[in-house]
Every structure is written in C-alpha cells, then in structure tokens.
Amino acid sequence: MPSTLSIESIPGHPDFRALSSVPRIRHELRYATSDNFVGADMYSPFDCAWLHRDAAQALEAAAATLSQRDPALSLLVLDALRPQRVQERMWKKLEGTGLTSYLANPVRGSIHSFGMAVDVTLVDAGGRELDMGTPFDDLTERSHPALEDRMLQDGELRPDHLVNRRLLREVMLATGWRGINSEWWHFDCGDRERVRAEYQRVL
C-alpha cells in the first residue's frame, strides 16, 4: 500500500508541481478563503496550490486544448490538493446535514487528497467566470451534470449554461480527466480506484 506524506513536505517534492508552474491557467483556491460552503478558510496555514505531477501534466494539456478551442478563455482552478486533515474537518462540518454525499468519506479518502483531482471552471480574458447556472460549491441538483437535460426542460438552467459546461467537460475529458454526476466543476485524473491504490495520500 502506498505511503502517506504530510502537506508540509510537498514544496520541493519531486512528485508534485505548483499550480503556478502550469501554463495557461489561473487559480483561486476557494477553501483558502471564506467564499465556500463552509464560510471559513479551511486551508490556512497550509499551502494547497499543488497537484501531483501526473495531474498537473493533464491539466496543462487541458489548458492547451481549451486555448485551441477559444484563445480568449482560460481554466480557473478553484481547488486542487486537499490534505486529509482538511477533508476530515469538512466532513465534520457536513455531518448531520444530509450533504455528506457531496464529499468523499475521509475513511476512504478524497481523490483531492492525492493531488489527483481538481475543481475547475472557465474564465474570460478579463478573469470573469462564465455562467455555469450555479456557483461553485452549490450543493443542489442544479449542479448535477446527470440532471442537466431535466433542469433545462424545467427552466432551472438555460441553454448557455449547458454550452459552457459542455465546453469545460469536453476539454477536460479529452485530456484524461473524468467528471462526476453531482458536480459540474469536479474532475478526477484517471480512475479513482487506481489512484487510491497507487498514489500517496497527503495528510
């Protein structure tokens, strides 16, 4: 079973790359601010602007693919490496609310904690986020890719929301990422079971 390592040991580690080293992307980690579903900075004092080098390479490819599709757009990373310690704190915040389905149980581990997942959206040349129909961290069915057709029919989402989401999905899926059914912004780099079996978890 792969070993674990601490978030404090990530800077300078050969298996990890800083988000700042990935060209053509922007990053604004929402859990390092109070602009998230918890309403508090969950990351300080940790530096979480990192990805495993495999995920960073796939993100670089996604950013290049997006640039070919529309040079005016960029990927904005909202979350990347999330230490196990933070995942446990977030789980405790949601316990008893009925919203834990939106988080990986810390016992099993989030793919974010391996540096192999991102939460991401699209921004224009001015850094303004494209309208996806919901903000990041909107824990309602309007955020579910699996329900988009129904939400469109019911008037909960507009056609332009789906156009923006589909563009994001297309560039991510074309470069090895996998989406999930409940969050339009979340993508795993490859198969979750393989990640849990072969990669180191960051504590």
C-alpha positions in Angstrom: 0.0 0.0 0.0 1.4 3.4 -0.9 2.8 5.5 1.9 1.4 8.9 3.0 3.2 12.2 3.3 2.4 15.5 5.0 1.2 18.7 3.3 4.2 20.4 4.9 6.6 18.1 2.8 5.1 18.9 -0.6 7.1 22.0 -1.6 10.2 20.7 -3.4 8.8 17.1 -3.5 9.6 15.6 -7.0 6.1 14.1 -7.4 4.3 17.4 -7.1 4.0 20.6 -9.1 2.9 24.0 -8.0 -0.2 25.3 -9.8 1.8 28.4 -10.6 4.0 26.2 -12.8 1.1 25.1 -15.1 0.9 27.5 -18.1 -2.4 29.0 -19.4 -4.3 28.5 -16.1 -5.4 30.7 -13.3 -6.0 29.6 -9.7 -8.0 30.9 -6.8 -8.4 28.3 -4.1 -11.8 28.9 -2.5 -11.1 26.9 0.6 -8.3 29.2 1.3 -10.9 32.0 1.6 -14.3 32.3 3.3 -16.0 32.1 -0.2 -17.1 28.4 0.1 -19.9 26.3 1.5 -18.3 26.2 5.0 -18.0 30.0 5.1 -14.5 29.8 6.5 -10.8 29.5 5.5 -10.2 25.7 5.7 -6.6 25.7 4.4 -4.5 28.1 6.4 -1.7 27.7 7.3 -1.3 25.0 4.6 -0.2 25.8 1.0 -2.5 23.7 -1.1 -1.8 25.2 -4.5 -0.3 21.9 -5.8 -1.1 18.9 -7.9 0.6 15.5 -8.4 2.8 15.9 -11.4 0.6 13.5 -13.4 -2.5 15.6 -12.8 -0.5 18.8 -13.5 0.5 17.4 -16.8 -3.1 16.5 -17.7 -4.2 20.0 -16.6 -1.6 21.6 -18.8 -2.9 19.5 -21.7 -6.5 20.6 -20.9 -5.5 24.3 -20.8 -3.7 23.9 -24.2 -6.8 22.2 -25.7 -9.0 25.0 -24.4 -6.7 27.6 -25.9 -7.1 25.9 -29.3 -10.9 25.9 -28.9 -11.1 29.5 -27.7 -7.9 31.5 -27.0 -9.9 34.1 -25.0 -10.8 31.5 -22.3 -8.8 30.0 -19.5 -9.2 27.4 -16.9 -9.6 28.7 -13.3 -8.7 26.1 -10.7 -10.9 26.5 -7.6 -9.5 23.5 -5.6 -6.6 21.1 -6.1 -4.6 19.3 -3.4 -6.8 19.0 -0.3 -5.0 17.4 2.6 -6.7 14.5 4.5 -6.7 16.7 7.6 -8.9 19.3 5.8 -11.1 16.6 4.3 -11.8 15.4 7.9 -12.7 18.9 9.0 -15.1 19.4 6.1 -16.8 16.1 6.7 -17.4 17.0 10.3 -18.9 20.3 9.2 -21.5 18.5 7.0 -22.3 15.6 9.3 -26.0 15.5 10.1 -26.9 17.9 7.3 -27.7 15.3 4.6 -25.0 16.8 2.4 -22.2 14.4 3.1 -22.9 12.7 -0.3 -21.1 15.7 -1.8 -17.9 14.7 0.0 -15.7 11.6 -0.1 -15.8 9.9 3.3 -12.3 10.6 4.9 -12.0 6.9 5.8 -11.9 6.1 2.1 -10.2 9.3 1.1 -10.9 12.1 -1.4 -9.0 12.0 -4.7 -8.2 15.6 -3.9 -6.0 14.3 -1.1 -3.8 12.5 -3.6 -3.3 15.7 -5.7 -5.2 13.9 -8.5 -8.4 15.9 -8.6 -9.4 19.5 -9.5 -12.4 21.7 -9.1 -12.3 24.0 -12.1 -14.3 26.5 -14.2 -13.9 28.7 -17.2 -13.0 32.4 -17.2 -12.8 35.0 -20.0 -9.9 37.2 -20.9 -10.8 39.6 -18.1 -10.8 36.8 -15.5 -14.6 36.8 -15.2 -16.2 33.4 -14.6 -18.5 32.1 -17.3 -22.1 31.5 -16.1 -22.5 27.8 -15.4 -26.0 28.1 -13.9 -24.8 27.7 -10.4 -21.7 29.0 -8.5 -19.0 26.6 -7.4 -20.0 24.6 -4.3 -23.7 24.9 -5.0 -24.9 21.7 -3.3 -28.2 21.4 -5.2 -29.4 19.3 -8.1 -28.8 22.3 -10.5 -25.1 21.4 -10.1 -25.6 17.8 -11.3 -24.4 17.1 -14.8 -26.5 14.0 -14.8 -29.7 16.1 -14.4 -28.9 18.9 -16.9 -31.4 17.9 -19.5 -34.2 17.8 -17.0 -33.1 21.1 -15.5 -33.1 22.7 -18.9 -36.7 21.4 -19.6 -37.8 22.7 -16.2 -36.3 26.2 -16.8 -33.8 25.7 -13.9 -30.9 26.0 -16.4 -30.6 27.9 -19.7 -29.0 26.7 -22.9 -26.0 28.9 -22.5 -25.3 27.3 -19.1 -25.1 23.9 -20.8 -22.9 25.2 -23.6 -20.4 26.5 -21.1 -20.5 23.3 -19.0 -20.1 21.1 -22.1 -17.1 23.1 -23.3 -15.5 22.6 -19.9 -16.2 18.9 -19.9 -15.0 18.4 -23.5 -11.6 19.9 -22.8 -11.2 18.0 -19.6 -12.4 14.6 -20.8 -10.3 14.9 -23.9 -7.1 15.1 -21.8 -7.7 12.2 -19.4 -9.9 13.7 -16.7 -13.2 12.1 -15.5 -16.2 14.0 -14.4 -18.8 13.0 -11.8 -22.6 13.1 -11.8 -23.2 15.5 -9.0 -20.7 18.5 -9.5 -20.1 20.2 -12.9 -16.8 21.6 -11.6 -15.1 18.4 -10.3 -12.8 16.2 -12.3 -10.6 13.2 -11.3 -7.3 12.5 -13.1 -7.9 8.9 -14.2 -9.6 6.0 -12.3 -10.3 6.6 -8.6 -9.5 3.1 -7.6 -6.1 3.1 -9.3 -5.3 6.5 -7.7 -6.2 5.1 -4.2 -4.1 2.0 -4.8 -1.0 3.6 -6.5 -0.6 7.1 -5.3 0.5 8.7 -1.9 -2.2 10.3 0.2 -1.3 13.8 1.6 -2.1 14.2 5.2 
